[in-house]
Amino acid sequence: MVVIRESELERYPDWSSIFRNKNPVYLEVGIGNGEFLEWIAQNNPDKNFVGVEVSRDYFKKAVNRILKARLKNVRLICTEGAKALCKYFSEESLSGLYLNFPDPWAKKKQSSRRLVNDFFPWLLQSRLKLEGTFVMVTDYEPYAIEVVENFEKCKAFAPLWKEGPLVYKLENYYQTKYARKWLSLGKNLYYIGFKKVKGLAIPKEVLKFYPLLEISKEDPLPLAVIESKETNLEKVFQGLKEGILWKSGNQVIKVLNKFTGKDSILLDTVISEGSFRQRVFVTIAPHRDGLIIKFHDATNPEPTRGAHRLVALLCKEILSLLPASKVVQHQCKKGIWQEVF
């Protein structure tokens, strides 16, 4: 199978089992139509390649291209790049990462959306093996300069080439259709290259920006059980607030909508934490002890610190609506639970 669905992929999978060999694994983020990935996989049969693409339209084109080429050393996932690095590649599991023409988000207000930011080199160095490489090509000079500056701040990396980390021509590097068109107009391309020379501990601010890094395979989804003689769902539904439940810096927890049925309440929520945003459903339903608060499986939630905080916040709100009630069970992180209560 070339395509791997996220629902079928466990956290930190064994890539040697997936590829059925122990060849080194490389990642391309933003594969587009798969042109570069097809070329590099064909020319390196002794290496394995994982390609990720967030656009479903481009992803379908890449799938068709790779299937037509009958490549055995390629797997494709329709997902976002930083998420893939955090969730699907364990520490020092990658031999290299390729990034071809990432969206530069050229407008000043959009620059915060760039994949390669101050924190990205720290994330990448934790996933790369020693001597693992990073190669990026862009047509936007300000972004190229910024990427070089960001990597130079992280002392885990050194320039990949003797000429330095930024060159304008790279021999034997495949030129995609976009690159060929750009060069035909007489414009420059900017190649950035770094290699990992040592491993460093990930700073706390980086962990905060990439919350998926703090989740282990064993972490359960948070839930809570409230003991109450009164389980009036209509009263709880009317009392629950829509809007922002909690905000701190770039972290926001918000209830977008609430819905009620005869035997449960469904909350449509958004949890934004650093670079990660998830929209998930939470159910509040009768339980033998009173009420249970848990995530709905349909939205495939991640047990981030924000998810734990959301359940704790909802517990606190329900307790205020049902004064004679108390929490008899919960699976929320201790520190977060204490902060909320």
C-alpha positions as CSV (number, residue, x, y, z in Angstrom):
1,M,0.0,0.0,0.0
2,V,1.4,3.4,-1.0
3,V,-1.1,5.5,0.9
4,I,-1.3,5.3,4.6
5,R,-4.3,6.8,6.3
6,E,-3.7,8.6,9.5
7,S,-6.4,6.6,11.2
8,E,-4.4,3.5,10.5
9,L,-1.1,4.9,11.6
10,E,0.0,4.6,15.2
11,R,2.1,7.2,17.0
12,Y,5.8,6.6,16.2
13,P,5.2,3.6,13.8
14,D,8.0,1.1,13.0
15,W,9.0,2.3,9.5
16,S,11.2,-0.8,9.0
17,S,8.1,-2.9,9.3
18,I,6.1,-0.7,7.0
19,F,8.7,-0.8,4.3
20,R,9.8,-4.3,5.2
21,N,13.5,-3.3,5.2
22,K,15.9,-1.3,7.4
23,N,16.9,1.2,4.7
24,P,17.3,4.8,5.8
25,V,14.1,6.9,5.8
26,Y,13.7,10.3,4.2
27,L,10.8,12.7,4.4
28,E,9.5,15.2,1.9
29,V,7.1,17.8,3.2
30,G,4.7,19.3,0.7
31,I,5.1,16.8,-2.2
32,G,2.7,18.7,-4.5
33,N,2.0,16.4,-7.5
34,G,4.9,14.1,-6.5
35,E,7.3,15.0,-9.3
36,F,10.4,15.4,-7.1
37,L,9.5,12.4,-4.9
38,E,9.1,10.2,-7.9
39,W,12.5,11.2,-9.2
40,I,14.4,10.8,-6.0
41,A,12.8,7.5,-5.1
42,Q,13.6,6.1,-8.6
43,N,17.2,7.2,-8.3
44,N,17.7,5.9,-4.7
45,P,16.1,2.4,-4.5
46,D,18.2,1.7,-1.4
47,K,16.4,4.4,0.5
48,N,12.9,4.8,1.8
49,F,10.8,7.9,1.3
50,V,7.7,9.2,3.1
51,G,5.9,12.1,1.4
52,V,3.3,14.3,3.1
53,E,0.9,16.8,1.5
54,V,-1.9,18.7,3.2
55,S,-3.8,19.5,-0.1
56,R,-6.1,16.7,-1.0
57,D,-6.1,17.7,-4.7
58,Y,-2.3,17.6,-5.0
59,F,-2.2,14.5,-2.8
60,K,-4.4,12.6,-5.3
61,K,-2.1,13.6,-8.2
62,A,0.9,12.4,-6.3
63,V,-0.7,9.1,-5.5
64,N,-1.5,8.5,-9.1
65,R,2.1,9.4,-10.1
66,I,3.7,7.1,-7.6
67,L,1.3,4.2,-8.4
68,K,2.0,4.6,-12.1
69,A,5.8,4.5,-11.4
70,R,5.3,1.3,-9.3
71,L,7.7,2.5,-6.6
72,K,8.1,0.2,-3.7
73,N,10.1,2.6,-1.5
74,V,7.5,5.3,-1.2
75,R,4.7,5.9,1.3
76,L,2.3,8.8,1.2
77,I,0.3,10.5,4.0
78,C,-2.2,13.3,3.6
79,T,-1.3,15.5,6.5
80,E,0.6,18.6,7.6
81,G,4.4,18.6,7.8
82,A,5.0,19.6,11.5
83,K,2.3,17.2,12.6
84,A,4.0,14.4,10.8
85,L,7.3,15.1,12.3
86,C,5.9,15.3,15.8
87,K,3.6,12.3,15.6
88,Y,5.0,9.8,13.1
89,F,8.7,10.0,13.5
90,S,10.4,9.2,16.8
91,E,13.7,10.8,17.9
92,E,16.6,10.2,15.5
93,S,14.6,8.2,13.1
94,L,15.0,10.3,9.9
95,S,18.1,10.5,7.6
96,G,16.9,13.6,5.9
97,L,14.1,16.0,5.0
98,Y,13.4,17.7,1.7
99,L,11.3,20.9,1.4
100,N,10.6,22.1,-2.1
101,F,9.0,25.5,-2.6
102,P,7.1,25.8,0.7
103,D,4.5,28.5,0.8
104,P,6.5,31.6,1.8
105,W,3.4,33.4,3.1
106,A,4.9,36.6,1.8
107,K,2.5,39.1,3.4
108,K,3.7,40.4,6.7
109,K,0.5,39.3,8.5
110,Q,0.8,35.8,7.1
111,S,4.5,35.1,7.9
112,S,3.7,33.4,11.2
113,R,2.2,30.6,9.1
114,R,5.5,29.5,7.7
115,L,6.5,26.0,8.3
116,V,10.2,26.9,9.0
117,N,10.2,29.3,11.9
118,D,12.3,29.9,15.0
119,F,11.2,26.6,16.5
120,F,11.3,24.3,13.5
121,P,15.1,23.6,13.5
122,W,14.7,22.4,17.1
123,L,11.9,20.0,16.2
124,L,13.8,18.7,13.2
125,Q,17.1,18.1,15.0
126,S,15.3,15.9,17.4
127,R,14.0,13.7,14.5
128,L,17.1,13.6,12.4
129,K,19.9,11.0,13.0
130,L,23.4,12.4,13.4
131,E,24.6,13.6,10.0
132,G,21.0,13.8,8.9
133,T,20.3,16.5,6.4
134,F,17.9,19.3,5.6
135,V,17.6,20.6,2.0
136,M,15.1,23.3,1.0
137,V,14.6,25.2,-2.2
138,T,12.6,28.4,-2.5
139,D,12.2,31.3,-5.0
140,Y,11.6,33.9,-2.3
141,E,14.8,35.4,-1.0
142,P,13.5,36.9,2.2
143,Y,12.3,33.5,3.3
144,A,15.6,31.8,2.3
145,I,17.5,34.3,4.5
146,E,15.1,33.8,7.4
147,V,15.5,30.0,7.2
148,V,19.3,30.3,7.3
149,E,19.1,32.6,10.3
150,N,16.7,30.2,12.1
151,F,18.9,27.2,11.6
152,E,22.1,29.0,12.5
153,K,20.6,29.8,15.9
154,C,20.2,26.1,16.6
155,K,23.7,24.8,17.3
156,A,22.7,21.3,16.4
157,F,23.3,22.1,12.8
158,A,26.2,23.1,10.5
159,P,26.2,24.1,6.8
160,L,25.7,21.1,4.5
161,W,28.1,22.5,1.8
162,K,31.6,24.0,1.9
163,E,30.3,27.1,0.2
164,G,27.9,27.7,3.1
165,P,24.3,27.0,3.9
166,L,22.9,29.0,1.0
167,V,23.7,28.5,-2.7
168,Y,22.1,29.5,-6.0
169,K,22.7,26.3,-7.9
170,L,22.8,22.7,-6.8
171,E,24.2,20.1,-9.1
172,N,22.2,16.9,-9.6
173,Y,19.2,18.3,-7.8
174,Y,16.0,17.6,-9.7
175,Q,14.3,20.7,-11.2
176,T,10.5,20.4,-11.0
177,K,8.2,21.9,-13.6
178,Y,7.8,25.0,-11.3
179,A,11.6,25.4,-10.9
180,R,12.2,25.1,-14.7
181,K,9.5,27.7,-15.4
182,W,11.0,30.1,-12.8
183,L,14.5,29.7,-14.1
184,S,13.4,30.2,-17.7
185,L,12.2,33.7,-16.6
186,G,15.8,34.4,-15.5
187,K,15.0,34.4,-11.9
188,N,17.0,33.0,-9.0
189,L,16.4,29.9,-6.9
190,Y,17.8,29.6,-3.3
191,Y,19.0,26.3,-2.0
192,I,19.4,25.9,1.8
193,G,21.3,23.0,3.3
194,F,22.2,21.9,6.8
195,K,23.3,18.7,8.5
196,K,22.9,17.7,12.1
197,V,26.2,17.6,13.9
198,K,25.0,17.0,17.5
199,G,21.8,16.4,19.4
200,L,20.3,19.0,21.8
201,A,17.5,18.9,24.4
202,I,14.3,20.5,23.1
203,P,13.6,23.8,24.9
204,K,10.3,24.2,26.8
205,E,9.1,26.9,24.4
206,V,9.5,24.6,21.5
207,L,7.5,21.9,23.3
208,K,4.8,24.4,23.9
209,F,4.7,25.4,20.3
210,Y,4.5,21.7,19.1
211,P,2.2,20.2,21.8
212,L,2.1,16.8,20.0
213,L,5.8,16.3,21.1
214,E,4.6,15.9,24.7
215,I,2.3,13.0,23.9
216,S,3.5,9.4,24.3
217,K,2.0,6.2,22.9
218,E,0.5,5.4,26.3
219,D,-1.3,8.7,26.9
220,P,-5.1,8.2,27.2
221,L,-7.7,10.7,26.1
222,P,-8.9,12.7,29.1
223,L,-12.4,12.1,30.5
224,A,-14.2,12.8,33.7
225,V,-17.1,11.3,35.6
226,I,-19.3,13.5,37.7
227,E,-21.4,12.0,40.5
228,S,-24.7,13.8,40.8
229,K,-28.2,12.9,41.9
230,E,-29.4,15.5,39.5
231,T,-28.6,14.7,35.8
232,N,-30.8,17.3,34.2
233,L,-29.1,17.5,30.7
234,E,-31.4,20.4,29.7
235,K,-30.2,22.4,32.7
236,V,-26.6,21.7,31.9
237,F,-27.1,22.5,28.2
238,Q,-28.7,25.8,28.9
239,G,-26.0,26.7,31.4
240,L,-22.9,25.8,29.3
241,K,-21.3,28.8,27.6
242,E,-20.4,29.2,24.0
243,G,-17.3,31.2,23.1
244,I,-13.8,31.3,24.6
245,L,-13.4,29.2,27.7
246,W,-9.7,29.9,28.2
247,K,-6.9,31.9,26.6
248,S,-3.2,32.3,27.4
249,G,-0.9,33.8,24.7
250,N,-1.3,31.8,21.5
251,Q,-3.3,29.1,23.3
252,V,-7.1,29.2,23.0
253,I,-9.9,26.9,24.0
254,K,-13.3,27.7,22.5
255,V,-16.8,26.2,22.3
256,L,-18.1,27.0,18.8
257,N,-21.5,25.4,19.1
258,K,-23.6,23.1,21.4
259,F,-26.2,20.6,20.4
260,T,-28.6,18.5,22.5
261,G,-30.4,15.2,22.0
262,K,-32.6,13.2,24.2
263,D,-29.7,11.4,25.9
264,S,-26.6,13.6,25.4
265,I,-25.0,17.0,24.8
266,L,-22.5,17.5,22.0
267,L,-20.1,20.3,22.0
268,D,-18.2,21.5,18.9
269,T,-14.9,22.8,20.2
270,V,-11.6,24.2,19.0
271,I,-8.3,23.8,20.8
272,S,-5.4,26.0,19.5
273,E,-1.9,25.4,21.0
274,G,1.1,27.0,19.4
275,S,1.3,25.5,15.8
276,F,-1.4,22.9,16.4
277,R,-5.1,23.4,16.1
278,Q,-7.7,20.7,16.5
279,R,-11.5,20.9,16.1
280,V,-13.1,18.1,18.2
281,F,-16.5,17.1,19.6
282,V,-17.0,16.5,23.3
283,T,-20.0,14.5,24.6
284,I,-21.7,14.9,28.0
285,A,-23.9,11.9,28.6
286,P,-25.6,10.0,31.5
287,H,-23.4,7.6,33.4
288,R,-24.2,5.2,36.2
289,D,-22.7,7.7,38.7
290,G,-24.2,10.7,37.1
291,L,-22.5,12.3,34.0
292,I,-19.5,11.4,31.9
293,I,-17.5,14.0,29.8
294,K,-15.4,12.5,27.0
295,F,-14.3,13.1,23.5
296,H,-16.2,11.8,20.5
297,D,-14.1,9.3,18.5
298,A,-15.3,10.6,15.2
299,T,-13.1,13.7,15.4
300,N,-9.9,11.6,16.1
301,P,-8.8,13.9,19.0
302,E,-5.2,14.2,20.2
303,P,-4.6,14.1,24.0
304,T,-2.7,17.3,24.2
305,R,-2.4,19.5,27.3
306,G,-5.2,21.7,25.8
307,A,-7.5,18.6,25.5
308,H,-6.9,17.8,29.2
309,R,-7.6,21.5,30.1
310,L,-10.8,21.5,28.1
311,V,-12.2,18.5,30.0
312,A,-11.2,20.1,33.3
313,L,-12.8,23.4,32.4
314,L,-16.1,21.7,31.4
315,C,-16.0,19.8,34.7
316,K,-15.7,23.0,36.6
317,E,-18.5,24.6,34.7
318,I,-20.8,21.6,35.2
319,L,-20.1,21.5,38.9
320,S,-21.2,25.1,39.2
321,L,-24.4,24.2,37.5
322,L,-25.1,21.2,39.7
323,P,-24.0,22.3,43.2
324,A,-24.6,18.9,44.8
325,S,-22.3,17.2,42.4
326,K,-18.6,16.1,42.6
327,V,-15.9,14.5,40.4
328,V,-15.4,10.9,41.2
329,Q,-13.1,10.0,38.3
330,H,-10.9,11.8,35.8
331,Q,-8.1,11.1,33.4
332,C,-6.7,14.6,33.2
333,K,-3.0,15.5,33.8
334,K,-2.5,16.3,37.4
335,G,-0.8,19.7,36.9
336,I,-3.6,20.9,34.6
337,W,-6.3,19.7,36.9
338,Q,-4.8,21.6,39.8
339,E,-4.4,24.7,37.7
340,V,-8.1,24.7,36.8
341,F,-9.4,23.8,40.2
